[in-house]
Amino acid sequence: MNNNITPQATGPANGTTVPRSAGFVGLGLMGAPMAANLLKAGWSVTAWNRSTAAVDAFVRLGGARVKNVAALRDEPVIIFMLPDLSFIEEASAGLLAEWRLAPPRPGTLVVVMSSVSPVGVKAFGLAVAEASGGNATVLDAPVSGGTAGAVDGTLAIMAGGPAEHFERLRPVLEAMGTMVRRLGELGSGSLAKACNQLIVGTTTAALAEAAELAERSGMEVESLFEVLSGGLAASRVLEFVGPRLAAKDYAPTGPAKFMHKDLSFVLASAAAAGATVPMATAAVALYGELKDQGLGDLDLAVVRQTIANLSAAGADTAAVPGTAARTTATAQETTP
């Protein structure tokens, strides 16, 4: 690890600095290019990943490696990009144990860039504060933009946490994204990502329905999407997911099963806020059906196949089978 890096990254608002050194946990489809962009921006990055092949590739780019997450204990910034909060809690257990024995330097930043529960990340923040003797602070900074945005460094990053720590973290985030915003205290970034997924998930499902309806009515889906792109129905979702929906290309750019997880966070947050979310409720049921059909590891566009399967089975087009039971169970699982 490089703990004595001389160059500093300066936060624009208050002039505070952090060494240009970071730990990165999780080199998957999103994490690997994000960490690579940190290297390109001049950061010294030390990484850990469960499988060694991804770390080998990262080292070839100029990164460093550690045998376990606890070995990142002295990094000023530690970024987690794992599938869910449970993975982060498991991976960070040794790190927190180390900090209980000897606290990290004051001002250490732990950054959760995964899509996680807005409620759960607050609890994780408390656990990190307790283990570190108050010397480490958690910020949540989930991303949107898919693998293309991760590779190009053009992600939208939605952050939550104390303003002064966000400004210290800003140079790190700006190395990976072009739209970086603090939306409030810890948990706000995750809630913003949940809202993002509500829009992306329901829009993708609507486009999938339109594609199936058009094709079964004898219309060419590509032509339909082309004309839609010139009107009010145009969107980034149509631009990026539309071609895959039309071509029935379900090669994964990100597993569709994660959409069900993210939409479940919407239901839990809505319950806590006393908000009614009928679109999210229907979408949780649909993406639950997608998982039940064994399609969860394919691309988000595979929701079209889910709808096609329901049509072939003669399902009621007004509702996904088991909607009430599934959404009730989901709400119970995601509400603390």
N, C-alpha and C positions, 0 to 999 in steps of 0.2 A: 504494500500500500504506500501511497505517496502522501504522508501527513505533514510534510514541511514545504509544501508548494509555496513559492514566493509570489507569483502573480495573484492578483485579487480581482474578484468580480464585484462591482459596485452597484448597489441598489440606487436607482435614480432619485427616489423621493427623499431619503434621509442620509445618504452617503455612507451607510454602514456597508461592511464588506464581508464576504465569505471567501476562503481559499478556493481556488479553481480545482477542487478535487472532490470526487463524489463516489459513493458506492452505488451499485445498481443490482437489484435482485429481480431476476426474471427476464430471460432473453428469448421470449417467444416471438410470435408473428409481429407483435407490436413492439415489445421491449427491445429486441435486437437492433432494429433500425433507429429507435429512439436513442439508445446508448451510443450507437455509431455516430449519430449527429452531435452528441456531446463531445465525442473525440474530435470530430471535424471542427468544432468550435473552439478547440484548444483546451478542453478540460482533461484532467487526468482522471480516468474512470477505472475502478476496480469492480469486477462483476462476479456474481455467483448465479449459477443456474443448476437445476436438478440434473439435467442431462449434460454431459461434458462436451458433446459435439458443438453445441451453440457457443460454449465458452472458448473452445479451440478456435472457432472462426472469429470470435471477438478479439482474441489475443493476436491473431494475424493482422487485425486492423490497427493494432497499437495499444489495445487495452491490457489490463492486468487481471489476474484471477485470484480468488481465495478459495480455500477448501470448505469453508462454512460461513454462514451469515455473521456469526459472532465475531469473526475476524475483521469485520467492517466497523468495529466498535468505535474507532477513533476518527472515522471519516466525518467531516463537518456536515455533509449532506448524504442521506441514505434514501434512495428511491426504490419503491416496491412497485413492480408491474407484474402481478400474478393474477390468476383467474378470479379469485374472490377473497374476501376478508379472512375466511377460515384458513386459506393457504398462507396468507400474510402472518396471521397469528402463529401458525405452526412454524413458519420459516424464521420468525423473529424471536422465538422462545429462548434460544441460546443467547441471542444478543441482549435481551432484557435481563437474563440471568447474569451476564457479565456486568451489566450496568448496575445491578443491585450490589455487586461486590465492589465495584469501583466506578462511580458515575462518570459519564462522558464530560467533555468540555461544555461549559455553559454556551447556549446558543446553537447546539446541535439540532439539525432539522431532519425530521423523518417525513418523507413525502409519499403518500398513497396515491398512485396514479391509476390504479385499477378502478373499475366500476364496482362500487361497494355500497352497502346500506348506509344512508345518511345517519341513521341512528347508531348503527354498529361502529362506524368510524369514530364517533364521539367517545364511545366506550373504549375503543382502542387508544385514543388520545389520552384518556385518563390513566390507562394501564402503563403507557410509555412514560407519562409524567411521574407516576409513582415509582417505577423501576429506575428512572434516571435521576431521582432526587430533584426533579424539576428542571434539570439541565437540558432536556430534549423536548422539542415541541413537534407535534404532528400537524401537518397541513394535508388536506385532500386536494388533489389536482387531476381529476379524471380528464380524459381526452376524447375528442371526436374528430373523425377524418379518415378512419380506416387505415389499412396498411399502406395505401398510397400516400396519405398524409404523413404517416410515420416515416416513410422512406424519404419523402421530399422535405420533411421538416416544416410542414405547413399545417400542423394540427391546431385545432381550437382547444384551448386548455382552460378549464373552469375551476377556479381555486377557492378554497375556504380556509380561513385561519387568521391569526392576528395580523393586522396590517403591516406592522414593522417587520415581521418575519417574512411576509409575502414579498416585501420589497427586497429583502436580502436574497430571496429565492428567485426573484424575477429573471436574472441573467441565465439561470439554469433552464427555466421554462422556455425562455425565448430562444434558446439553442435548439428546441424541439418543436416549437409552434410559432405561428405568426399572429394568432389571436389569443392573447393571454389576458384574463380578467380575474380579479378577485371579486367574489360575489357575496362575501360576508364571513362569518366565523366558521370554525370547523364544522363540516357537514354540509355547508352551502354548495360547495363544488359538486358533491355527490348528488345533492338534490337537483342541481342544474343538469347533471348528466342524466338523471332519471327522467327529467322533463324532455331532454333531447331524445332519449330512447323512446319515450311515449310518441313523439312526433315521427321519428324514423320508423318505428315498428308498425304503427298504424298506417302510415303512408305506404310502406312497402306492402302491407297486407291489402290495402285498397287497390294498389296497382296490380297485385297478383290476381285479385278478384276480377278486375277489369280485363286483364289479359285472358283469363279463362273464359269469361263471358264472351269476349270478342272472338276468340278462336272457335268456341263451340257454336257461334252464330255465323261462322264462315268468313270472318274478317281477319285480315293480316295484322298481327299484333305490332310488328315493327312500324307499319304505316299509322296505326292508331297512336302509338307513343310519339311518333314524329309530329303529328298534328297537335297532340296534347302539349308538346314542348313549346309550341308557339303561342299558347294561350295561358289562362289563369292557372291551369293545372300544372304548369311547368314548375320544377323544383330540383334541388340538388339530388334528392333521392331518385327522382325520375332519371336524371342525367347519369347517375352512377350505377343504380341498381336496375334501371329499366332495360338496358341491353342484356343483362344476365337473365332477367325475367323472360324477355322475348325469346332468347336463345335456349332457355331451359338449361342454362349453364350454372350448375350448383357446386362447382369446385370451390372449396372453402377459402374465403379471404378472412373469415372469422366465423366461428361456430354459431349456428342459429340458436343453439340452446341457451346461449348467454342472453339473448333477447328476453326469454322467459324470466330469467333471473332478474334482469334490470327492470322489467315491467312489474315484477313482484315488489320491488322497492317502491315503485310509484303507489301501489295499493297500500303498503305499510305507511308511507309518508302521508297519503291522503287520509287514512284513518286517524293518524295523529293530529292532523290539521283540521279535521272535520270537513273535508272536501269530498264531493261526489265526483267520481271519475269513470263514467260509463264506457268511454272508449278504451281506457286502460283495462277495465274489467273484462271487456270482450276480447281484447288482445291477449291478455294473460291466458284465457281459455283457448284461444286459437293456437298460440305458441306452445301451450301445454299439450294440445293435440298433436302438434308437430313432433314433440319429443316422444309422445306415446307411439307415433308411427315409426320411430327409429330413425328420424331424419336430423336429429339435433347436431350431429357433427359436420353437417354440410353447410353451405353458404346460406345467409339470410334469405336469399332469393328462393330457397327451396320451400318457402311458405306457399308458393304457387302449387308445388306438388301436393302439399297438404290439402289445399283446397280442391285440387283435381281428384285426390283420393276420396274426399268427402262426397264430391259430385258423383263419382263412380259408384259409391256405396249407396247412393240415393238418400243421403242425409238431408235433413231439413235445412234449407239454405238460410233460414232466419236465425239459426243458432248452432253453435258447435255442440255436439253431444257431450253431456256432463258438465256444461258451463257452470251451473249453480254450485254443484258439489266441488268442482275444481277451484273456482275462485274463492269459495269459502275456506277451503283447506289452505290455499296459498296465503290468504290474509292471516290465518291463524299461525302459519309457519313464520311469517315475516314480521309480525307484530310482537314486540318484546313484552 
